Amino acid sequence: MILRRIGVPHVTESISTLSGDIVISNADSNDCDDAIEDLSDWHLEFLLISVAVCLIGALLVNPLIIFIILLKNKFRQETRYLLLANLMLSDLVFLCLNSCVSISNGAHWHMPMLLCDFFIAALTICYCSAILTITLMAIDTFLAVSLPLRYISLMPPSRTIKLLIVIWVVASVYPIFLLVVILVVESYPEMNHQSCLLPLALDSKTLGNGLVISIHIFLVSGALVCLAVIIYCYVMLYYNTKRSGIWDNLYSRARVTLLIHTTLFFLYFAPGLFFAIELMINKKNRLDDRTRVWLSSVNSEVFMMLPRMLCPYLYGLRYRDIAKRIKRSFLVKQHSVRSMNAWYISGHGDSQ
């Protein structure tokens, strides 16, 4: 939920929000601020190194992949590339917003509660979009391999674009609804909070525990459904292609691709599931505020960022056409620079 007043940077990510972005009481907020002060000797600001590395690593390739797919008509006519572009876009926005929140937390800037809620809502939308896109990518791969003759009619580019619009609408309904409820039900006093952290306890004075619990059950169920669909698609892909011989070689492209996809999907889902487990543990009062803040910070600034940095390299560049296009772009630029240098040297020599 839109976790108010303490939402560790980001990760208010949909499935992640499995854990609970929630409006918490002022007492809980103050407790968490006190816990942050107590953790000053733990130097949580060092986690910004992870944020910086992940952001820079993704920015080197992520925008380039998006531009190549959107600018080249050939790529825009294929469903797999449109889905990849949407995943890259969701991750890019998430990385930028999450980095802003993390820097704010690291600098101990007291962010206005309203601004924090808007950040959390946007991050939740991006996270939901990424998870739904990953699920659709698994379905698309399954259809392409299992139903090759009907695939084009089942997943034309026009239908893919409509599905992407539906993904963003579905991803937006939950956080926008909660944000509107918070804006309508609760007045925003002139008050800031030391950190925009994701609350790890269900204590909603605005929405009520019953509604909050039902929403979280719905989110957990949705996450498990997506995960089950992905597992089913890849299991059936293996079953339908095991006689083709593509799995015989230990280092075959099919095995390596499956390993990469499995690793990335685990990294995308793991932080949300981690928060869900942490939420259940915290309901039994087994975690103190210091531990909650530390776990939330590590999950948000390390594990939430890692898959979004790795995805462009391990997933995007696995597409040979995209990798060749990027390589060709750099070769053209390099050739242009060399030509300019040769022209300058030649002209300079002639003048002498």
QUIGI-V657054 format. One record per residue. N is the residue number from 1. NEAR is the number of other C-alpha atoms within 8 Angstrom. D_LAST is the distance of its C-alpha to the last C-alpha in Angstrom with 2 decimals. Layout:
n | near | d_last
N | NEAR | D_LAST
N | NEAR | D_LAST
//
This chain:
n | near | d_last
1 | 12 | 71.13
2 | 14 | 69.17
3 | 17 | 69.91
4 | 15 | 70.09
5 | 16 | 69.37
6 | 13 | 68.26
7 | 17 | 66.27
8 | 16 | 64.05
9 | 18 | 60.85
10 | 17 | 61.00
11 | 16 | 62.55
12 | 20 | 64.89
13 | 15 | 64.26
14 | 14 | 66.69
15 | 16 | 68.04
16 | 16 | 67.14
17 | 16 | 69.08
18 | 15 | 71.74
19 | 15 | 72.06
20 | 18 | 72.52
21 | 14 | 70.57
22 | 15 | 73.35
23 | 15 | 74.39
24 | 15 | 75.91
25 | 9 | 78.14
26 | 6 | 77.05
27 | 6 | 78.76
28 | 8 | 76.72
29 | 12 | 73.55
30 | 8 | 74.39
31 | 9 | 75.29
32 | 12 | 71.91
33 | 11 | 70.13
34 | 8 | 72.22
35 | 11 | 71.30
36 | 10 | 67.60
37 | 7 | 68.19
38 | 8 | 70.09
39 | 11 | 67.17
40 | 8 | 64.71
41 | 5 | 64.95
42 | 5 | 63.96
43 | 7 | 60.44
44 | 11 | 60.25
45 | 7 | 56.92
46 | 7 | 55.43
47 | 11 | 56.17
48 | 12 | 53.25
49 | 7 | 51.02
50 | 11 | 52.50
51 | 13 | 52.04
52 | 9 | 48.34
53 | 8 | 47.66
54 | 12 | 49.56
55 | 13 | 47.97
56 | 8 | 44.37
57 | 9 | 45.12
58 | 13 | 46.64
59 | 9 | 43.97
60 | 8 | 41.31
61 | 10 | 43.11
62 | 11 | 46.04
63 | 11 | 44.31
64 | 9 | 42.04
65 | 14 | 45.15
66 | 11 | 46.83
67 | 8 | 43.96
68 | 12 | 43.58
69 | 13 | 47.33
70 | 10 | 47.63
71 | 7 | 44.60
72 | 8 | 45.30
73 | 8 | 48.39
74 | 6 | 49.23
75 | 11 | 49.78
76 | 13 | 51.71
77 | 8 | 54.19
78 | 10 | 55.27
79 | 12 | 57.78
80 | 9 | 56.48
81 | 10 | 53.03
82 | 15 | 54.58
83 | 13 | 56.76
84 | 10 | 53.85
85 | 12 | 51.91
86 | 11 | 54.98
87 | 12 | 55.38
88 | 13 | 51.75
89 | 10 | 52.17
90 | 12 | 55.41
91 | 12 | 53.91
92 | 13 | 50.79
93 | 9 | 52.92
94 | 12 | 55.29
95 | 11 | 52.57
96 | 9 | 51.12
97 | 11 | 54.56
98 | 12 | 55.87
99 | 12 | 52.92
100 | 8 | 53.55
101 | 12 | 57.20
102 | 14 | 56.48
103 | 9 | 54.08
104 | 12 | 56.76
105 | 12 | 59.34
106 | 10 | 57.16
107 | 7 | 56.41
108 | 8 | 60.16
109 | 9 | 59.56
110 | 9 | 62.88
111 | 12 | 62.21
112 | 10 | 64.52
113 | 12 | 67.09
114 | 7 | 66.35
115 | 8 | 62.63
116 | 13 | 63.53
117 | 13 | 65.86
118 | 10 | 63.23
119 | 11 | 60.78
120 | 15 | 63.54
121 | 14 | 64.45
122 | 10 | 60.88
123 | 15 | 60.49
124 | 16 | 63.82
125 | 14 | 62.77
126 | 15 | 59.56
127 | 17 | 61.48
128 | 12 | 64.17
129 | 13 | 61.65
130 | 12 | 59.95
131 | 12 | 63.31
132 | 10 | 64.54
133 | 13 | 61.28
134 | 10 | 61.50
135 | 12 | 65.08
136 | 9 | 64.15
137 | 11 | 61.37
138 | 12 | 64.00
139 | 11 | 66.29
140 | 11 | 63.52
141 | 9 | 62.75
142 | 13 | 66.48
143 | 10 | 66.94
144 | 9 | 63.93
145 | 8 | 65.28
146 | 8 | 69.00
147 | 9 | 69.09
148 | 9 | 66.11
149 | 5 | 67.82
150 | 7 | 68.75
151 | 10 | 65.74
152 | 8 | 63.78
153 | 6 | 66.83
154 | 6 | 67.60
155 | 10 | 64.14
156 | 10 | 62.15
157 | 11 | 59.13
158 | 6 | 61.16
159 | 8 | 63.88
160 | 12 | 61.41
161 | 9 | 59.98
162 | 8 | 63.55
163 | 8 | 64.27
164 | 11 | 61.24
165 | 8 | 62.54
166 | 8 | 65.93
167 | 11 | 64.40
168 | 10 | 62.84
169 | 8 | 66.08
170 | 8 | 68.20
171 | 14 | 65.87
172 | 9 | 66.08
173 | 8 | 69.85
174 | 9 | 70.88
175 | 14 | 68.53
176 | 9 | 68.68
177 | 8 | 72.48
178 | 10 | 72.70
179 | 12 | 70.28
180 | 8 | 72.34
181 | 10 | 75.54
182 | 9 | 74.15
183 | 9 | 72.98
184 | 7 | 76.36
185 | 7 | 78.71
186 | 8 | 77.04
187 | 6 | 75.82
188 | 8 | 72.62
189 | 4 | 73.31
190 | 5 | 70.62
191 | 7 | 70.03
192 | 8 | 67.12
193 | 13 | 67.02
194 | 10 | 65.14
195 | 16 | 63.99
196 | 15 | 63.95
197 | 14 | 65.83
198 | 18 | 67.64
199 | 16 | 71.33
200 | 12 | 73.05
201 | 10 | 76.60
202 | 13 | 78.52
203 | 10 | 79.76
204 | 12 | 79.22
205 | 9 | 81.17
206 | 8 | 79.78
207 | 9 | 80.10
208 | 9 | 82.97
209 | 10 | 83.15
210 | 6 | 84.73
211 | 8 | 81.93
212 | 12 | 79.25
213 | 9 | 80.84
214 | 8 | 81.29
215 | 8 | 77.65
216 | 12 | 76.52
217 | 9 | 78.86
218 | 8 | 77.34
219 | 12 | 73.79
220 | 11 | 74.71
221 | 8 | 76.46
222 | 9 | 73.43
223 | 9 | 71.16
224 | 8 | 73.57
225 | 8 | 73.84
226 | 11 | 70.07
227 | 9 | 69.97
228 | 8 | 72.90
229 | 11 | 71.27
230 | 11 | 68.08
231 | 8 | 70.11
232 | 8 | 72.26
233 | 11 | 69.31
234 | 10 | 67.67
235 | 8 | 70.99
236 | 9 | 71.79
237 | 11 | 68.34
238 | 8 | 68.98
239 | 7 | 72.49
240 | 8 | 71.40
241 | 9 | 68.56
242 | 9 | 69.97
243 | 6 | 71.12
244 | 6 | 67.74
245 | 7 | 66.43
246 | 11 | 63.44
247 | 10 | 65.06
248 | 6 | 65.90
249 | 6 | 62.70
250 | 6 | 62.57
251 | 6 | 58.81
252 | 10 | 58.89
253 | 7 | 56.78
254 | 8 | 60.02
255 | 10 | 61.21
256 | 9 | 57.90
257 | 8 | 57.67
258 | 8 | 61.26
259 | 8 | 60.66
260 | 10 | 57.62
261 | 9 | 59.51
262 | 8 | 62.56
263 | 8 | 60.60
264 | 11 | 58.83
265 | 9 | 62.06
266 | 8 | 63.84
267 | 12 | 61.17
268 | 11 | 61.50
269 | 11 | 65.29
270 | 8 | 65.90
271 | 13 | 65.10
272 | 15 | 67.53
273 | 12 | 70.22
274 | 8 | 69.65
275 | 14 | 70.36
276 | 13 | 73.43
277 | 9 | 74.81
278 | 10 | 73.99
279 | 13 | 75.82
280 | 8 | 78.94
281 | 10 | 78.88
282 | 11 | 78.41
283 | 9 | 81.39
284 | 6 | 83.51
285 | 7 | 82.07
286 | 7 | 80.58
287 | 8 | 77.22
288 | 7 | 76.67
289 | 9 | 74.12
290 | 11 | 71.69
291 | 8 | 71.64
292 | 10 | 71.29
293 | 13 | 68.29
294 | 10 | 66.60
295 | 8 | 67.26
296 | 11 | 66.10
297 | 13 | 62.85
298 | 10 | 62.02
299 | 10 | 62.98
300 | 14 | 60.94
301 | 14 | 57.78
302 | 11 | 57.61
303 | 11 | 59.71
304 | 13 | 59.09
305 | 14 | 55.33
306 | 10 | 54.96
307 | 11 | 55.82
308 | 13 | 53.53
309 | 12 | 50.56
310 | 11 | 51.54
311 | 10 | 52.44
312 | 14 | 48.94
313 | 10 | 48.06
314 | 9 | 51.43
315 | 11 | 52.60
316 | 11 | 49.80
317 | 10 | 47.39
318 | 8 | 50.34
319 | 8 | 49.97
320 | 7 | 47.70
321 | 6 | 46.51
322 | 11 | 45.38
323 | 10 | 43.72
324 | 8 | 41.83
325 | 9 | 40.80
326 | 11 | 39.48
327 | 8 | 37.62
328 | 8 | 36.12
329 | 8 | 35.00
330 | 8 | 33.16
331 | 8 | 31.59
332 | 8 | 30.37
333 | 8 | 28.88
334 | 8 | 27.26
335 | 8 | 25.83
336 | 8 | 24.50
337 | 8 | 22.78
338 | 8 | 21.20
339 | 8 | 20.08
340 | 8 | 18.51
341 | 8 | 16.70
342 | 8 | 15.49
343 | 8 | 14.40
344 | 8 | 12.52
345 | 8 | 10.77
346 | 8 | 10.09
347 | 8 | 8.83
348 | 8 | 6.59
349 | 7 | 5.24
350 | 6 | 5.33
351 | 5 | 3.76
352 | 4 | 0.00
//
